[in-house]
Amino acid sequence: MALNRREAIKRGALGLAGVAAATRALKGSEPKLHQAHQPGASAAVGEVTRAGIDPLVFLEHFDGGVVSRHPSGKTLRTYEIHAIDKEIEVAPGVFFPAWTYNGQVPGPTLRATEGDIVRVNFRNLGTHPHTIHFHGIHQARMDGVFEVVAPGESFVYEFEAKPFGLQLYHCHSVPLKKHIAKGLYGAFIIDPRTPRPAAREMVMVLNGFDTNFDTENEVYAANTVPFAYQKHPITVRRGELQRVYLVNLLEFDLINSMHLHGNFFHVYRTGTKLTPDEFTDTVMMCQGERHIIEFAYQDPGMFMFHAHQSEFTELGWMGMFNVVEQTA
């Protein structure tokens, strides 16, 4: 049997131990659990080893495509994106039949500079019709809504990258909620022509997984793997500017959020401005909403970040920043 999220919390099954135990019969093995070592953290966290991505690598990996010169004289960035059906592990011992871009959820983080020509060679290697819909400004014929790509077929998207900011991409085939819930989405960063100030940069795509297909998520995460950044805290240097590209692609829940402990951050709404819109410690987002947030820690130590919906936190959307002294 599968355990829904409310039952998991009611029974005290924090850290997804209850979800893993409830579904172990489907996989024939008991997931190995260990105690979380951070004070105040959820009580038990299991091992996720076959998620399709390494959350620590994904956090700082940006795909700039293959760079060449467009006939117009502009920079041309070419990307290869394939839709692939793939089973991924989304909680200890819990496997999910995902639809992916390039075999991973989220898809690769694409990056270009405003004014570049973006060319995406899309092939549908899956078993259902798919598209890629990019947020931003482009022609109708490149919108990824009506140009549905059947299994085994291909389509080439080509457009100028604009406006600068934090965009995203996702499948727009119907039923739309299913294609997003199954994992067809990713972040798309368009840098301004004048670069932002130097910073340590990270991508966090907020997502979740409905493991028993009841249109309620049993797993919540930043970058797919629940509690990944609790088990492996993100090391940051004291005083260093941190820039997080924060994208909400959670399905079945109207609102998601990010709360930072022991600090405030500057919010750049949609990343389309170079001056901040807000200074806060919590930001709320609907699906598809995204912001760039910037902050620096002035004191060393372990600081939590998480959704400010307690239920989401208890089911995986929680991590730690380990602030350390600057090294020479």
ZIPEHU-V638357 format. One record per residue. N is the residue number from 1. PSI is psi in degrees with one decimal (NA if undefined). Layout:
# ZIPEHU-V638357
n-><N	N>
psi-><PSI	PSI>
This chain:
# ZIPEHU-V638357
n-><1	2	3	4	5	6	7	8	9	10	11	12	13	14	15	16	17	18	19	20	21	22	23	24	25	26	27	28	29	30	31	32	33	34	35	36	37	38	39	40	41	42	43	44	45	46	47	48	49	50	51	52	53	54	55	56	57	58	59	60	61	62	63	64	65	66	67	68	69	70	71	72	73	74	75	76	77	78	79	80	81	82	83	84	85	86	87	88	89	90	91	92	93	94	95	96	97	98	99	100	101	102	103	104	105	106	107	108	109	110	111	112	113	114	115	116	117	118	119	120	121	122	123	124	125	126	127	128	129	130	131	132	133	134	135	136	137	138	139	140	141	142	143	144	145	146	147	148	149	150	151	152	153	154	155	156	157	158	159	160	161	162	163	164	165	166	167	168	169	170	171	172	173	174	175	176	177	178	179	180	181	182	183	184	185	186	187	188	189	190	191	192	193	194	195	196	197	198	199	200	201	202	203	204	205	206	207	208	209	210	211	212	213	214	215	216	217	218	219	220	221	222	223	224	225	226	227	228	229	230	231	232	233	234	235	236	237	238	239	240	241	242	243	244	245	246	247	248	249	250	251	252	253	254	255	256	257	258	259	260	261	262	263	264	265	266	267	268	269	270	271	272	273	274	275	276	277	278	279	280	281	282	283	284	285	286	287	288	289	290	291	292	293	294	295	296	297	298	299	300	301	302	303	304	305	306	307	308	309	310	311	312	313	314	315	316	317	318	319	320	321	322	323	324	325	326	327	328>
psi-><157.2	150.6	126.0	168.5	-38.4	-37.8	-37.8	-46.1	-41.0	-36.7	3.7	24.3	69.4	161.3	18.1	9.0	-40.3	-40.2	-43.7	-43.0	-37.7	-25.7	1.8	-29.0	-28.9	-24.5	-10.7	14.7	149.7	124.7	145.4	133.2	152.2	160.6	136.2	142.6	-10.7	132.9	138.6	-0.1	165.0	152.2	-35.5	136.4	129.5	174.0	130.4	116.8	-12.9	53.6	-13.6	-19.3	156.3	112.0	-33.6	-36.1	-46.8	-36.9	-37.9	21.8	124.5	131.9	107.5	4.1	-177.6	121.8	131.6	-171.0	127.1	150.7	-26.0	-10.3	-10.0	163.0	130.7	127.3	121.1	130.2	147.1	116.6	126.1	135.4	126.7	130.6	130.0	132.7	128.2	154.1	122.3	-4.5	163.8	110.8	6.4	118.9	142.4	130.8	84.1	156.9	127.1	159.9	117.2	30.7	16.2	153.9	120.2	167.3	172.7	147.3	109.1	144.0	135.7	174.8	144.4	129.9	-17.5	153.7	124.0	125.2	121.3	114.0	104.5	128.0	132.9	100.7	8.1	-167.1	4.5	156.3	138.9	166.1	178.9	119.1	119.4	134.0	145.2	-163.4	126.1	175.9	155.6	-36.3	-5.5	16.9	-12.8	28.8	-56.0	-16.5	64.1	132.3	114.6	160.2	132.9	-6.2	172.8	161.7	145.1	118.7	134.0	126.2	165.0	135.0	112.8	153.6	170.4	150.6	-170.3	108.3	-172.7	170.4	152.5	163.7	141.5	18.8	155.1	149.0	124.8	-42.6	-32.0	-42.0	-33.7	-45.7	-29.5	-9.6	8.6	83.1	163.5	172.2	146.9	107.8	127.0	109.2	148.1	156.7	-38.2	113.6	150.2	163.5	151.1	137.7	161.9	125.4	141.3	152.6	129.2	110.0	115.8	123.9	178.8	170.3	130.1	91.8	-15.6	11.0	42.2	15.9	28.6	137.0	136.7	-15.4	135.1	149.2	165.3	117.4	46.0	-42.4	115.0	137.6	14.9	-41.9	2.8	-46.3	-36.6	81.3	147.0	116.7	126.7	150.8	136.7	130.9	-8.9	137.0	127.4	133.2	118.9	125.1	106.0	118.2	129.5	114.9	33.3	131.2	154.9	-7.0	132.7	-33.1	140.3	171.5	166.9	126.0	132.8	130.5	144.4	19.7	168.3	161.2	154.7	135.1	126.4	98.9	120.5	1.3	15.1	8.0	158.5	0.8	141.6	152.3	-20.9	153.9	110.9	179.7	1.2	133.5	136.4	143.1	137.3	172.8	135.1	-11.8	144.4	150.7	155.5	130.7	143.7	141.6	164.8	139.1	137.0	-6.7	138.5	160.6	-176.8	121.8	131.8	150.2	146.7	170.2	144.0	28.9	110.8	-35.9	-42.2	-42.4	-46.0	-19.6	21.4	-22.6	80.7	142.0	-174.6	141.9	125.7	102.2	123.8	165.6	150.0	143.0	154.9	NA>
